[in-house]
Amino acid sequence: MTTDDTPGNVVFVVMDTVRKSHLSVYGYDRPTTPGLERFAEEAAVFEQAVAPAPWTLPVHASLFTGMYPSEHGASQENPYLEGATTLAETLSAAGYDTACYSSNAWITPYTHLTDGFDDQDNFFEVMPGDFLSGPLARAWKAMNDSDSLRKVADYLVSVGNKIHEYTASGEGADSKTPQVIDRTIEFIDDADDEYFAFINLMDAHLPYHPPEEYKEEFAPGVDSTEVCQNSKEYNCGARDIDDDEWEAIEGLYDAEIRHIDAQLQRLFGWLQDNDEWEDTMVVVCADHGELHGEHGLYGHEFCIYDPLVNVPLMVKHPEMEQGVREDQQVELLDLYHTVLDHAGVGAERSTVPLDRTRSLLSADYRDFAEGEFAFVEYFRPVVELKQLEQKASDAGIELERDSRFYSRMRAVRRPDAKYIRNERISDEFYHLDSDPGERDDARGEGSDEEVELEATLSSFEEQVGGEWKEVEDENVLGDMSDDAKDRLQDLGYID
């Protein structure tokens, strides 16, 4: 807990789509993160951090509310956060200057993830968010309200997919991370009070088009426009990727991570040079990872395996031991409580008050009934599924309805074992201590671990509202309210 005379400043960094196993600070054999290796000398490095979902919107909603996805309700079935006080709102009410800078299309006023931030900006890769709202949004809603025009709307979605694929390639997707860092430095420099600066860095998200200097280091000779940059083509079976192409793809991915690392070095260097470092809490994590062919999947959809949900997490805090490696399992949503604890803000009027058993700064951390377990939830990814169906249709492929593509999923995890509940396919169980790659499904063998984890997951499901409600409509976009479709189109996220 911070003392009264200790500043409660917070710099919170999310490296979007960064897989733990591709960071040299976590033992990767390529020098992707020399800056974070130096940062780790002053921070606690967590080996068993678990994200509550495998993609941006629900993870950030959990970071900002301290709730699991079923509790806050933000998913592609309902793509916005409503009815919950956010971390930024609580800190702003307590006198903090707050800011959020990102080029992630989900972190916008339209999803309400930016509620409570005094300043926010969205550095969209292709076009500004304002262009995708207003009259266009109203026109889209009118089309979906009309049965006769809905087929036209679906056609426009398909056309929009193809346009976005073209404009988001090559030089059209240049990194906005330097601008995000510039704005963060300006915000901190101008802050009159204690501050909460939140940034999301999108470089490692598909498509991968890294700056030339890092591409030449990690993917020399690779043309980023020639490799497969559309995960849906691979996932539906329309495109194969051989070992050489995977090597090229991973080289581009590593180059993107190296660029993130260089920009974080620039930010951290400025904080150190301007006396903002010593007493500031600095959090660096990923919201989720990425698959490159494991389990027959590319990207971060349609599963909740560990490469997606066992994420990097490093925390520098004036009262935390420096340079330590922590093997205790932690949940990313506990960072909500950790920030409140650091700030000395009890958040009694917030939707979720401070719980110090969920604060990394507390001696009683995880001292509650299910403290050894972490939980993951994945609702049907309606946007990605629409894209997958389109790619499959173009290739003359029919997707199996009772498959992981159409399944919602939940998991309970601890470092030695993991149980996955699937909606339309069989449940899975893995002994992570002996099978970290989750390749040998041991469900049904009746081990003590399987019985315990399945019972724990069932208990969790009851706490968050029981089993999923059946989705009847066969049209994926039709599952959503008109307002939800409106917001997704505002975001321009259909790619």
C-alpha positions as CSV (number, residue, x, y, z in Angstrom):
1,M,0.0,0.0,0.0
2,T,1.3,3.4,-0.9
3,T,1.9,5.9,1.9
4,D,0.4,9.4,2.0
5,D,3.6,11.0,0.8
6,T,4.2,8.6,-2.1
7,P,2.8,9.7,-5.5
8,G,0.2,7.3,-6.8
9,N,1.1,7.8,-10.5
10,V,0.3,4.9,-12.8
11,V,1.6,4.1,-16.3
12,F,-0.3,1.1,-17.7
13,V,0.9,-0.5,-21.0
14,V,-1.0,-3.2,-22.9
15,M,1.1,-4.8,-25.7
16,D,-1.8,-6.0,-27.9
17,T,-1.6,-9.5,-29.2
18,V,1.9,-10.1,-27.8
19,R,2.6,-13.8,-27.1
20,K,4.7,-14.5,-24.0
21,S,6.9,-17.1,-25.7
22,H,8.1,-14.5,-28.2
23,L,9.6,-12.2,-25.7
24,S,13.4,-12.5,-24.9
25,V,12.6,-11.3,-21.4
26,Y,10.7,-14.6,-21.0
27,G,13.5,-16.7,-22.5
28,Y,12.8,-16.5,-26.3
29,D,16.0,-17.0,-28.2
30,R,15.7,-14.0,-30.5
31,P,16.4,-10.5,-29.0
32,T,12.9,-9.1,-29.3
33,T,12.8,-7.2,-26.0
34,P,16.1,-5.9,-24.8
35,G,14.4,-2.9,-23.2
36,L,12.0,-5.1,-21.3
37,E,14.9,-7.2,-20.1
38,R,16.3,-4.0,-18.5
39,F,12.8,-3.1,-17.2
40,A,12.6,-6.6,-15.6
41,E,15.6,-5.8,-13.4
42,E,13.4,-3.3,-11.6
43,A,10.1,-5.1,-11.8
44,A,8.4,-8.3,-10.8
45,V,8.0,-10.7,-13.7
46,F,5.0,-13.0,-13.6
47,E,5.2,-16.4,-15.3
48,Q,1.6,-17.5,-14.7
49,A,-0.5,-14.4,-15.6
50,V,-3.9,-15.4,-17.1
51,A,-6.1,-13.2,-19.2
52,P,-9.9,-13.5,-18.7
53,A,-10.5,-13.8,-22.5
54,P,-8.5,-14.3,-25.7
55,W,-9.3,-10.9,-27.3
56,T,-9.3,-7.2,-26.7
57,L,-12.8,-6.0,-25.7
58,P,-13.6,-8.3,-22.8
59,V,-10.0,-8.2,-21.5
60,H,-10.0,-4.5,-21.3
61,A,-13.4,-4.4,-19.8
62,S,-12.2,-6.7,-17.1
63,L,-9.0,-4.6,-16.6
64,F,-11.3,-1.5,-16.2
65,T,-14.0,-3.0,-14.0
66,G,-12.5,-6.0,-12.0
67,M,-15.2,-8.2,-13.5
68,Y,-15.2,-11.4,-15.5
69,P,-16.6,-11.2,-19.0
70,S,-20.0,-12.8,-18.0
71,E,-20.3,-10.1,-15.3
72,H,-19.5,-7.0,-17.4
73,G,-21.1,-8.4,-20.5
74,A,-18.8,-6.8,-23.1
75,S,-18.4,-9.3,-26.0
76,Q,-19.0,-9.4,-29.7
77,E,-22.5,-10.6,-29.0
78,N,-23.0,-7.3,-27.1
79,P,-20.0,-5.2,-28.0
80,Y,-19.9,-2.4,-25.4
81,L,-19.5,-1.9,-21.7
82,E,-22.5,-0.7,-19.8
83,G,-23.7,-0.2,-16.3
84,A,-20.2,-0.5,-14.6
85,T,-18.0,2.2,-13.1
86,T,-14.6,2.1,-14.8
87,L,-11.2,2.4,-13.2
88,A,-10.7,5.7,-15.0
89,E,-14.0,7.0,-13.7
90,T,-13.0,6.1,-10.1
91,L,-9.5,7.6,-10.3
92,S,-10.8,10.7,-12.1
93,A,-13.3,11.2,-9.3
94,A,-10.5,10.9,-6.8
95,G,-8.6,13.8,-8.5
96,Y,-6.4,11.9,-10.9
97,D,-5.6,13.2,-14.4
98,T,-6.5,10.3,-16.7
99,A,-5.7,9.6,-20.3
100,C,-6.0,6.7,-22.8
101,Y,-4.2,6.5,-26.1
102,S,-4.5,3.6,-28.5
103,S,-5.0,2.6,-32.2
104,N,-7.1,-0.4,-31.2
105,A,-10.6,0.0,-32.7
106,W,-12.3,-1.6,-29.7
107,I,-11.0,1.0,-27.3
108,T,-13.2,3.9,-28.2
109,P,-16.1,6.0,-26.8
110,Y,-18.5,3.8,-28.8
111,T,-17.7,0.7,-26.6
112,H,-17.5,2.9,-23.5
113,L,-14.1,1.5,-22.6
114,T,-12.8,5.1,-22.6
115,D,-15.4,6.3,-20.1
116,G,-13.7,8.3,-17.3
117,F,-10.6,9.3,-19.2
118,D,-10.1,13.0,-19.2
119,D,-8.3,12.7,-22.5
120,Q,-8.4,9.9,-25.1
121,D,-7.4,9.5,-28.7
122,N,-7.8,6.6,-31.2
123,F,-5.0,6.4,-33.7
124,F,-6.9,4.3,-36.2
125,E,-4.8,2.5,-38.8
126,V,-6.9,3.2,-41.8
127,M,-9.4,6.0,-41.1
128,P,-10.5,8.1,-38.2
129,G,-13.3,6.8,-36.0
130,D,-15.4,9.9,-36.5
131,F,-15.7,9.0,-40.2
132,L,-17.2,5.7,-39.3
133,S,-19.9,7.2,-37.1
134,G,-22.6,9.9,-37.5
135,P,-24.5,9.7,-40.8
136,L,-22.9,6.4,-41.8
137,A,-23.9,4.8,-38.5
138,R,-27.5,6.1,-38.8
139,A,-27.8,4.8,-42.4
140,W,-26.5,1.4,-41.4
141,K,-29.1,1.2,-38.6
142,A,-31.9,2.1,-41.0
143,M,-30.8,-0.6,-43.4
144,N,-30.8,-3.3,-40.7
145,D,-34.2,-2.1,-39.4
146,S,-35.6,-2.9,-42.8
147,D,-36.2,-6.6,-43.8
148,S,-36.0,-5.7,-47.5
149,L,-32.6,-3.9,-47.1
150,R,-30.9,-6.3,-44.7
151,K,-29.5,-8.4,-47.6
152,V,-28.0,-5.2,-49.0
153,A,-26.4,-4.5,-45.6
154,D,-24.9,-8.0,-45.5
155,Y,-23.6,-7.4,-49.0
156,L,-22.0,-4.2,-47.9
157,V,-20.3,-6.0,-45.0
158,S,-18.7,-8.4,-47.6
159,V,-17.6,-5.5,-49.8
160,G,-16.2,-3.7,-46.7
161,N,-14.2,-6.7,-45.8
162,K,-12.4,-6.7,-49.1
163,I,-11.8,-2.9,-49.1
164,H,-10.4,-3.1,-45.6
165,E,-8.1,-6.0,-46.5
166,Y,-6.7,-3.8,-49.3
167,T,-6.3,-0.6,-47.3
168,A,-4.9,-2.2,-44.2
169,S,-2.0,-3.8,-46.1
170,G,1.5,-2.5,-46.7
171,E,2.1,1.2,-46.0
172,G,-1.6,1.7,-45.2
173,A,-1.0,0.1,-41.8
174,D,2.0,2.0,-40.6
175,S,2.4,1.9,-36.9
176,K,0.8,4.6,-34.8
177,T,2.8,3.6,-31.7
178,P,5.3,6.5,-31.9
179,Q,2.4,8.9,-31.9
180,V,0.8,7.1,-28.9
181,I,4.1,7.4,-27.0
182,D,4.4,11.1,-28.0
183,R,0.9,11.9,-26.7
184,T,1.6,10.0,-23.5
185,I,4.7,12.0,-22.8
186,E,2.8,15.2,-23.5
187,F,0.0,14.2,-21.1
188,I,2.4,13.3,-18.3
189,D,4.4,16.5,-18.8
190,D,1.2,18.6,-18.6
191,A,-0.4,16.7,-15.7
192,D,-1.2,18.9,-12.7
193,D,-2.1,16.1,-10.4
194,E,-1.4,12.4,-10.0
195,Y,-2.0,10.7,-13.2
196,F,-3.2,7.4,-14.7
197,A,-1.9,7.0,-18.3
198,F,-3.2,3.9,-20.2
199,I,-1.9,2.9,-23.6
200,N,-2.5,0.1,-26.0
201,L,0.1,-0.7,-28.6
202,M,-1.2,-2.5,-31.7
203,D,2.0,-3.3,-33.7
204,A,1.9,-7.1,-33.1
205,H,-1.8,-7.4,-34.3
206,L,-2.3,-8.7,-37.8
207,P,-1.5,-7.5,-40.4
208,Y,2.3,-7.5,-39.7
209,H,4.1,-4.7,-41.5
210,P,7.0,-3.7,-39.3
211,P,9.4,-0.8,-39.8
212,E,12.2,-1.6,-42.2
213,E,15.0,-1.6,-39.6
214,Y,13.4,-4.3,-37.5
215,K,12.1,-6.3,-40.5
216,E,15.7,-6.5,-41.8
217,E,16.8,-7.8,-38.4
218,F,14.1,-10.4,-37.9
219,A,12.7,-11.1,-41.3
220,P,15.4,-10.2,-43.9
221,G,14.2,-10.4,-47.5
222,V,10.6,-11.1,-46.5
223,D,7.9,-9.2,-48.4
224,S,5.1,-8.7,-45.9
225,T,2.6,-8.3,-48.7
226,E,3.3,-11.8,-50.0
227,V,2.8,-13.9,-46.9
228,C,-0.6,-14.8,-45.5
229,Q,-1.9,-11.9,-43.5
230,N,-5.5,-13.1,-43.3
231,S,-6.0,-15.7,-40.5
232,K,-9.5,-16.5,-41.7
233,E,-8.2,-17.9,-45.0
234,Y,-6.0,-20.4,-43.1
235,N,-8.5,-21.2,-40.4
236,C,-11.3,-22.1,-42.8
237,G,-9.0,-24.3,-44.9
238,A,-8.9,-22.0,-48.0
239,R,-5.1,-21.3,-47.6
240,D,-2.3,-23.6,-46.6
241,I,0.9,-22.2,-44.9
242,D,4.1,-24.2,-45.1
243,D,7.0,-24.1,-42.7
244,D,9.0,-21.5,-44.6
245,E,6.0,-19.2,-44.7
246,W,5.4,-19.7,-41.0
247,E,9.0,-18.8,-40.4
248,A,8.5,-15.6,-42.4
249,I,5.3,-14.7,-40.6
250,E,6.9,-15.2,-37.2
251,G,9.9,-13.1,-38.3
252,L,7.6,-10.2,-39.1
253,Y,5.7,-10.7,-35.8
254,D,9.1,-10.6,-33.9
255,A,10.0,-7.4,-35.7
256,E,6.8,-5.8,-34.6
257,I,7.5,-6.8,-31.0
258,R,11.0,-5.3,-31.3
259,H,9.4,-2.0,-32.4
260,I,7.1,-2.0,-29.4
261,D,10.1,-2.6,-27.2
262,A,12.1,0.3,-28.7
263,Q,9.2,2.7,-28.2
264,L,8.7,1.6,-24.6
265,Q,12.4,2.2,-24.0
266,R,11.8,5.7,-25.3
267,L,8.9,6.3,-22.9
268,F,10.7,4.8,-19.9
269,G,13.8,6.8,-20.7
270,W,11.8,10.0,-20.7
271,L,10.2,9.1,-17.4
272,Q,13.6,8.4,-15.9
273,D,15.1,11.6,-17.2
274,N,12.2,13.7,-16.0
275,D,12.0,12.4,-12.4
276,E,8.8,10.5,-13.1
277,W,10.2,7.0,-12.7
278,E,11.0,6.1,-9.1
279,D,7.6,6.4,-7.4
280,T,5.5,5.6,-10.4
281,M,3.7,2.2,-10.8
282,V,4.4,0.8,-14.2
283,V,2.4,-2.1,-15.5
284,V,3.4,-3.9,-18.8
285,C,1.2,-6.8,-20.0
286,A,-0.5,-8.3,-23.1
287,D,-4.2,-8.6,-23.4
288,H,-3.8,-11.9,-25.2
289,G,-1.4,-13.8,-27.4
290,E,-1.4,-15.2,-30.9
291,L,-1.4,-18.6,-32.6
292,H,0.8,-19.4,-35.6
293,G,-0.5,-22.7,-36.7
294,E,-0.7,-24.5,-33.3
295,H,-3.9,-26.5,-32.9
296,G,-4.4,-25.8,-36.6
297,L,-5.3,-22.1,-35.9
298,Y,-3.9,-18.7,-36.9
299,G,-4.6,-15.5,-34.9
300,H,-6.5,-15.4,-31.6
301,E,-10.0,-16.7,-32.3
302,F,-11.8,-19.9,-31.8
303,C,-9.9,-21.3,-28.8
304,I,-8.7,-20.5,-25.3
305,Y,-5.4,-22.3,-25.3
306,D,-2.4,-21.1,-23.2
307,P,-0.6,-19.2,-26.0
308,L,-3.5,-16.9,-26.0
309,V,-4.4,-16.6,-22.3
310,N,-1.1,-17.2,-20.4
311,V,0.2,-13.7,-21.0
312,P,3.3,-11.7,-20.1
313,L,2.9,-9.4,-17.1
314,M,5.6,-7.2,-15.5
315,V,4.9,-4.7,-12.6
316,K,7.3,-2.1,-11.3
317,H,6.2,-0.6,-8.0
318,P,8.1,1.3,-5.3
319,E,7.3,-1.3,-2.7
320,M,7.6,-4.5,-4.8
321,E,10.8,-6.5,-4.8
322,Q,12.8,-5.8,-7.9
323,G,14.1,-8.4,-10.4
324,V,12.0,-11.3,-9.1
325,R,10.3,-14.1,-11.1
326,E,6.9,-15.0,-9.7
327,D,5.5,-18.4,-10.2
328,Q,2.2,-17.8,-8.4
329,Q,-0.8,-17.7,-10.8
330,V,-2.4,-14.2,-11.1
331,E,-5.4,-12.9,-13.1
332,L,-5.2,-9.8,-15.2
333,L,-8.5,-8.5,-13.7
334,D,-6.6,-8.3,-10.4
335,L,-4.7,-5.3,-11.8
336,Y,-7.9,-3.3,-11.3
337,H,-7.6,-3.8,-7.6
338,T,-3.8,-3.4,-7.6
339,V,-4.1,0.1,-9.2
340,L,-6.8,1.1,-6.7
341,D,-4.6,-0.2,-3.9
342,H,-1.6,1.7,-5.2
343,A,-3.7,4.9,-5.5
344,G,-5.1,4.6,-2.0
345,V,-8.6,4.7,-3.5
346,G,-11.2,2.4,-1.9
347,A,-13.8,2.8,-4.6
348,E,-16.6,2.2,-2.2
349,R,-19.1,3.8,-4.7
350,S,-17.8,1.8,-7.6
351,T,-19.5,-1.2,-9.1
352,V,-16.6,-3.3,-7.8
353,P,-15.0,-2.0,-4.6
354,L,-11.3,-2.5,-3.8
355,D,-10.6,-6.1,-2.7
356,R,-7.1,-6.2,-1.3
357,T,-7.0,-10.0,-1.5
358,R,-6.9,-9.3,-5.3
359,S,-4.2,-6.7,-5.1
360,L,-0.7,-7.7,-6.0
361,L,0.5,-5.3,-3.3
362,S,-1.2,-7.1,-0.5
363,A,0.3,-9.7,1.8
364,D,-3.1,-11.4,1.5
365,Y,-3.1,-11.6,-2.2
366,R,-5.3,-14.5,-3.6
367,D,-6.2,-15.4,0.0
368,F,-9.8,-16.4,-0.9
369,A,-11.6,-19.6,-1.5
370,E,-10.8,-20.1,-5.2
371,G,-7.5,-18.1,-5.2
372,E,-5.5,-20.8,-6.8
373,F,-7.7,-20.8,-9.9
374,A,-8.0,-18.5,-12.9
375,F,-11.0,-18.3,-15.2
376,V,-11.3,-17.6,-18.9
377,E,-14.5,-16.9,-20.9
378,Y,-15.0,-16.7,-24.7
379,F,-18.3,-15.8,-26.2
380,R,-19.1,-16.4,-29.9
381,P,-16.9,-14.2,-32.0
382,V,-19.6,-13.0,-34.4
383,V,-17.5,-10.6,-36.4
384,E,-14.6,-13.1,-37.0
385,L,-17.2,-15.8,-37.7
386,K,-18.8,-13.7,-40.4
387,Q,-15.4,-13.2,-42.0
388,L,-14.6,-16.9,-41.7
389,E,-17.9,-17.9,-43.3
390,Q,-17.2,-15.4,-46.2
391,K,-13.7,-16.8,-46.8
392,A,-15.0,-20.4,-46.7
393,S,-17.8,-19.6,-49.1
394,D,-15.4,-17.9,-51.5
395,A,-13.4,-21.2,-51.5
396,G,-16.4,-23.5,-51.8
397,I,-15.9,-24.8,-48.2
398,E,-18.8,-25.5,-45.9
399,L,-18.1,-25.0,-42.2
400,E,-19.2,-27.6,-39.7
401,R,-21.8,-26.0,-37.4
402,D,-20.9,-28.2,-34.4
403,S,-17.3,-27.1,-34.4
404,R,-15.0,-24.8,-32.4
405,F,-15.8,-22.0,-34.8
406,Y,-19.4,-21.8,-33.4
407,S,-18.6,-22.7,-29.8
408,R,-18.5,-20.5,-26.8
409,M,-15.9,-21.6,-24.3
410,R,-15.0,-21.3,-20.6
411,A,-11.9,-22.6,-18.8
412,V,-10.6,-23.0,-15.3
413,R,-6.8,-23.0,-15.0
414,R,-4.0,-23.4,-12.5
415,P,-0.3,-23.9,-13.4
416,D,-0.5,-27.6,-13.4
417,A,-3.9,-28.3,-15.1
418,K,-6.7,-26.8,-17.2
419,Y,-10.3,-27.8,-17.9
420,I,-12.1,-26.3,-21.0
421,R,-15.8,-26.3,-21.3
422,N,-16.9,-26.1,-25.0
423,E,-20.4,-25.3,-26.2
424,R,-20.6,-27.4,-29.4
425,I,-17.7,-29.8,-29.2
426,S,-16.4,-32.0,-26.4
427,D,-14.9,-30.5,-23.3
428,E,-11.1,-30.8,-22.9
429,F,-8.7,-31.3,-20.0
430,Y,-4.9,-30.9,-20.0
431,H,-2.1,-31.6,-17.5
432,L,-0.1,-28.4,-18.1
433,D,2.8,-29.5,-16.0
434,S,3.5,-32.5,-18.3
435,D,1.8,-31.2,-21.4
436,P,2.3,-27.4,-21.7
437,G,1.4,-27.5,-25.4
438,E,-2.1,-28.8,-24.6
439,R,-1.7,-31.6,-27.2
440,D,-2.8,-34.6,-25.1
441,D,-6.5,-34.2,-24.2
442,A,-6.8,-36.2,-20.9
443,R,-10.5,-35.6,-20.4
444,G,-12.4,-38.7,-19.2
445,E,-9.4,-40.3,-17.5
446,G,-10.9,-39.4,-14.2
447,S,-7.8,-37.9,-12.5
448,D,-8.2,-36.0,-9.3
449,E,-7.1,-32.9,-11.1
450,E,-9.8,-33.2,-13.7
451,V,-12.6,-33.9,-11.2
452,E,-11.5,-30.9,-9.1
453,L,-11.2,-28.5,-11.9
454,E,-14.4,-29.5,-13.6
455,A,-16.3,-29.0,-10.3
456,T,-14.6,-25.6,-9.8
457,L,-15.6,-24.5,-13.3
458,S,-19.2,-25.5,-12.6
459,S,-19.2,-23.5,-9.4
460,F,-17.8,-20.5,-11.3
461,E,-20.5,-20.8,-14.0
462,E,-23.2,-20.7,-11.4
463,Q,-21.7,-17.6,-9.9
464,V,-21.6,-15.8,-13.2
465,G,-25.1,-16.8,-14.4
466,G,-25.1,-20.5,-15.3
467,E,-24.8,-22.0,-18.8
468,W,-25.0,-20.0,-22.0
469,K,-28.3,-19.1,-23.5
470,E,-28.8,-20.8,-26.9
471,V,-28.4,-18.6,-29.9
472,E,-31.3,-19.5,-32.3
473,D,-30.7,-17.3,-35.3
474,E,-28.5,-18.9,-37.9
475,N,-27.5,-15.5,-39.3
476,V,-24.4,-14.6,-37.2
477,L,-24.9,-10.8,-37.4
478,G,-28.6,-11.4,-36.9
479,D,-27.8,-12.7,-33.4
480,M,-27.0,-9.1,-32.4
481,S,-29.2,-6.1,-31.7
482,D,-29.4,-3.3,-34.2
483,D,-27.5,-1.1,-31.8
484,A,-24.7,-3.6,-31.5
485,K,-24.4,-3.9,-35.2
486,D,-24.3,-0.1,-35.4
487,R,-21.4,0.0,-33.0
488,L,-19.4,-2.6,-34.8
489,Q,-19.8,-0.7,-38.1
490,D,-18.8,2.5,-36.3
491,L,-15.6,0.8,-35.3
492,G,-14.7,-0.5,-38.7
493,Y,-13.5,-3.7,-37.2
494,I,-14.9,-6.0,-39.8
495,D,-11.8,-6.9,-41.8
